[in-house]
């Protein structure tokens, strides 16, 4: 028995040491968990801040119940894919800001910016995929989510809803588009011969090809390269400037394309009057028949101030009547 007596204190010492080690481990784990929780909270706060910056508006209610509105619209290419042929029949649909997030958040969307007198098509028969609107309640069952309702017959559509823009009908790619596009005030619908608030390339409005700047730039660089022994810089990332003969961006607030003017010929009398710029012609820009402007499509001097990278410029359309439009432009 005496030989075994020294063993007992050692066992007690080992147990005490193990207990202390376990306490240290628990303390260490607790510290790690607290730090992880702190990092998680900070991460969530950063994500919420990023979300508020990207999605600044509430998206918990569909605008359909509010009737025709001037509102930001989106076209869902997943639910209503465009045809490969521009002239092929197509059922277009536009969804409001809230539905673009809540109902079509994982789909391929095209932002159309603002259009007038439009009722959200989400949850109607115009949505080819049959996807329900999860923000509205079925009036018959009271259940959340409606589908295959009748769309608003007053809605008007153009090729923007198929991701095609301008008179050239080009597909819009935000990552490849350079320069500024301008939205027509859209006093004429497609049915009346107008454009339906289409977006336009300035060069297309005055009859220049889409690649006018590349050709003019190449010719200019050839001359500069000859002067500098073949050393010429090529910057494909720079924005396309406004073509010669097209008004400067700061000279006007909004514009009417030739389609809308032709569908509303009474507008022609206002060209060049107080509050309105002179007409911009298909060939020659502001000065019709000017051979100098038509043939000297050259890029601006490298020392000039660079254009802002706006990509698309929304039409300033708070007032659509003739008198209010005149007043707005008179202030510029």
N, C-alpha and C positions, 0 to 999 in steps of 0.2 A: 504493500500500500504506500509505503514511504517513497518508493521509486516512481509511483504514478502521480504523487502530489504535485511535482513541478509541472506536469503536463497541463493541468487545469488552468493555471494562470495564463499559459500560452494560448490556449483555446479562447479564453476570454479576451485576450489582447487581439487575436485575429478577428474575432467577431466585432470588436470595437473599431478596428481599422477598416473592416469591410463596411461597417455602418457609416463611418466617416466618408469613405470613398463613394458610397451610394448617395450620401447627402450632397457631396460635391458634384456628382454626376447630375442629380436632380436639379441642383442649382444651376449647373451649366446648361442643361436642357431648358430650364425655365427661362434663362437669359436668352438662349437662342430663339425660343418661341416668341418671347416678347419682342425681340428685334425683328423677327420675321413678320409679326403682326403689324409692327410700326411701318415696315417697308411696304406691306400689303396695302395699308391704309393710304400711305403716300402715293403708291402706284395708282390706286383707285381714284384719288383726287386729281392726279395728273390726267388720267383717262377721261374723267368727267369734264375737266377743263378743255381738253382737246375736243370732246364731243360737243360742248357748248359752242366752241369756235366753228366747228364744221357744220353743225346743225343748230343754228341759233334760235329757231322757232319751235314752239310746241307742236308735237305731231300725234296728239291723242284724239283728234276728231277730224272726220272727213268734211269737206266743204260742200258736199252734195246738197245738204238740206238748206244751204243759203241761197241756192238758185244761181243764175248767171252772174259771174264775177269777173273782174279783171284780176287774174291771179297767176302765180308761177305754176307752170305745167311741166309734166314729164311724159315722155312716150316710152313705153316698155317694149323693147325689142324682143324680149323673151316671150311675152304673152302674145304680141302681135308682130311677128317677124316680118320685115319688109321683103317684097318680091325682088328677084334678081333683075326683072325687067321693070323699068320705071313706069311704063304705061299699063302694066298688068293691074287687074282689079285688086284692091286692098282695103281692108276694114281698119280704119285708123281709130285710135283711142288715146285720150289724154287723162292723166291722173294728177291729183293735187299733190302738194308738198307732203302732207301727212301720209297719204296712201303710198307715195313713192318710198317711204321709209318703212311704215308698218306692214304694208301688204306686198311691196315689190322690192324690199331691201336687198335681197340677194340676186336680183335680176339685172340684166343689162338695160340701163336707162339712158335716155337722151334728154338733157335739160333744154327745154324750149323757151325758158324765161317767161315773160308775161304775155298773155293773150287775153283779149277782151271777151266779155259775154260768154263765158265758158262754164259748163257744169261738169264736175268730175265724172268720168266714165267708169271708175272702179266699181266692180260689182254689177255691171250691166252687160247686156248681150254684145256690146262692142268689144269686150275683152275676149279675144278668140280662145284663150286657154280655159275660160270658165272659172278663173280664179275668183274667190269671193272677196268682198271688202270686209275685212275683219274689224273695222272701226264702227260700222253701222249695225243697227239692230233690225232684224227682220220684223216688219210691222205685223205679219200674220202670226208668227210663232213666238215673237219676243226674244228669240235666241240671237246671240251675237254672231254676226256674219251674214251677209246677203250676197246673192249671186243671181245673174240672169234677169236683173231688173231692166225695165225699158229705159233707154238712154234719153237724154234731152234732145228733142228734135231740132232745136235752134243751134246746136253746136256746129261750128264750121271748122273744116280741116284743110290742110295743104300738105305738100310733100315733106314738111319739117317732121311730121309724125312718123316718117320712114327714115329719118336721119339724113334727109337730102335737103340741101339749102341752096339759095341763090337761083338765078335764072339758068345757071350752068348745070344745076341739079347734082352738084358734087356731094358725096358723102362727107360728113364733118368728122374730122379726127382731131381732138383737142391736143394731141401730142405732136401732130405734124403741121397743123394750121399755123401759118405765120401772118402777121399783120392784123388789121382790124376789120371786122365785119360790122355792117350797120343794119339795124332793123327798120324796115319801112313802117310808117305809121299805119299802113294797111287799111285805107278807106274803102278798098274794094276787096271782095272775097273772091275765091277761085271761081265760084259760080257766076259772078258778075264780070269776070275778066281781070280781076285784081290779083294780088299776090297773097292776101291773107296774113299780113304781118310777117312776111318772109325776111330772112337775113341775106344780105347781099355783099359780095366782094366789090370794092369800089372800081376795080379794073373792068369787071363785067358790065357795070353800069355805063361805061363810056366806050365800050367796044374793043377793049384790049384783051389779048389772050391771058390766061391765068399765069403763064410763065413769062410775062412781058419783062419783069424785073430781072430774071435770070439772063435773058438775052441781052438786055441793055447793060447789065453788069458785066457780062462776059466781054462785050465789045469794049467797054470802058477799061476793063482790066487788061485787055490785049494792048491797048494804047499805053497804059501805065507800065505794063511789063516791058514793053519795048524801050521805054524811057529809063527803066530801072534795071536793065539787063536781065529781064526775065524774072525778077523777084516781085511777086504779087501775092498778097494775102487772100485767102479764100475762107470766108466765114459763113458757113451754111446756117448758123444759128440765128443770124440777125433777122429782124422782122422786115417784111416787105413794106416799103414806104408807100404813101399814097401816090397814085399815078399822076403824071402831069395833066393839068386841066381839071383835077378834082379839088373841091374846096377843102381847106384845112379843117381839121376836126373841131377847132375852137370857133370856127366861123358859123356853125349851125348847131341847132339843138336836135332836130329830127328832120326826116326827109320823106318824100313820096316817090316811089319808083315809077317807071314809065308805064307799067301795067295798071297801077292804081290811077294814074293821071289819065290814061286813055279810057278807063272805065268811068271816070268822073271828069269829062272834058271841061267843065266849068272851072276847074282848078287852074287851067292854063292862063287865065286872065291875071292871076296874081303873081306870076313869075316876074321878078325884078321890081315889084312894088315894095313900098316900105314894110319891113318885117320879113321879106322873102328875098332870097338870093336869086340871081338870074338862073334861067334853066340850064341844066347840065345836059349837053347833048351826047348822043351815043358816040358820035365821032367828033372829037375836038373839045370835049369837056365844057368849060364855061364859055369858051369862044368858038362858036360854030364855024366850021370851014377854015379853021386856022391850021394850015399845013405844018407850021412850026411846032405846034403843040402835039399834033398827031404823030410826027416823025421823030421828035427829039425826046423819046421816052427814056431818059437817063436817070440813074440813081442820084440822090442828092450828094453834095460834097461831104467827104468823110468828116469834116470838121463841124458839120451841122449837128444840132441837138438830136439825140436818138429818140425814136418814137417810144411811147409807153407800150408795154406788152399787154394790151387789154384783150386781145384775141377776139372777143365779142363785145359789142357796145349795145346796150339796151336802148330801145326807143323811149324818149321822154314823152310819155303819153298821158299825162294827168288830165289834159283838156283836149277833147276831140272835135269840138265845134270849130267852125271856120274862124269866128271872131276871136276865141280864146287862143287858138293856134297863132293867129297874127300877133296878139298881145305878147305871147311868150317869146316869139322870135324877135320882136321889137326890142326886148330887153337885152338881147345878146349883142 
